[in-house]
Amino acid sequence: MYGTGCSKYGISVRRAMKTELQGIRAFAALSRYHSVTAAAKALNQPKSTISRRLAQLETELGQALFIKQGSRLMLTRAGEVFAEYCERLLTMAEESQNALQSLKQSVSGEVTMIAPPSLIRGWLRAQCHQFLDEHSQVNIRLFTEARDEYFQNEPDIVLSIGEQDLPGTWRKKTLGYWQFGLYASPSYIEKKGAPTHPNQLSRHQWLPFECDSSNTIYLSNGQEHCMAMPPISRLTSDNLLLQIDSIASGYGIGLLPTWVANNYLKAHPRNIELCMPDWYSAARPVVCYFAAGVLPLRVQTLIKALNDNTPKEWLEPRSVNNKTSDHEKYKHIRLPSTSMTLNGVS
């Protein structure tokens, strides 16, 4: 789903810049002390490292920078010209590092986020608005699709429902869990009847939330466990709003995050209702990914705000153990195969 080259390219550029600065620092020490031994001691590095970095720098510049006179290293004419720029380069590098460090200590600048639409509508939108109100020097760029090009500049935060395999190196924090329940519209239940057990689901049209890569749905009431395996659903989409609308329009029974369904019912009372309330499916974690290393203060502050303002309904859910080794305890139920699959655009 995600490209793998962009983050690695960014890391390689940073490493190259670091290597070049180290070569310039080695040159500055050599021009000052006129000795590999003294320069190595000043930089607290092995003599072989100083010699190697000087050789790399001379290769890159295509010029010899030093000539040996007795036991001393003296600058060549090219070395004298380069020395005039060397101090400026090191000063600029130090100033840029200080500027970047000051950004890390102030809540200002831009934060780039990627998040699915299902998180934005009911929760993330309000959190972004509140954060912008509280921090007037921060800008937020929020994308709802995890396209490869969005990872070229390494987003600060990636939110997802469930674990994701992202390019590069990331740390993660679980903000909470989405528990899922079975929902249908009152009109559908009036026509088809309400199921009371998973073994009755084969009589109903099936509308799951998103395409499950394992094509397996685990249901439990705490005592009994069932594993439903729908081959094809009548309407399958990765767009949560389309799924809710389809369920509310009477196209079948479907799995919805209970937190999302409850919020929907507040705005649209009696459009959908919970079926088999004692049964629930495996929860999915709401995961916040962020870059490895020291984060700017604006990113740290936003992550803390998101974590502190997660809904109480996202607390540790009732678990459904769906490990392969535990499949034997599940009763297998095959749900009906029907005519059409539709992938929504999120």
Secondary structure, DSSP 8 states (H G I E B T S, - for coil): ---SHHHHHHHHHHHHHHHHHHHHHHHHHHHHHS-HHHHHHHHT--HHHHHHHHHHHHHHHTS--EEEETTEEEE-HHHHHHHHHHHHHHHHHHHHHHHHHHHHTSS-EEEEEE--HHHIIIIIHHHHHHHHHH-TTEEEEEESS--GGGGTT--SEEEEES----SS-EEEEEEEEEEEEEEE-HHHHHHH---SSGGGGGGS-B--BS--TT--EEEE-SS-EEEE--SS-SS-BS-HHHHHHHHHTTS-BEEEEHHHHHHHHHHSTTSSEEESTT-EEEEEEEEEEEESS---HHHHHHHHHHHHT--GGGSS-------GGGGGGSEEE-----S-------
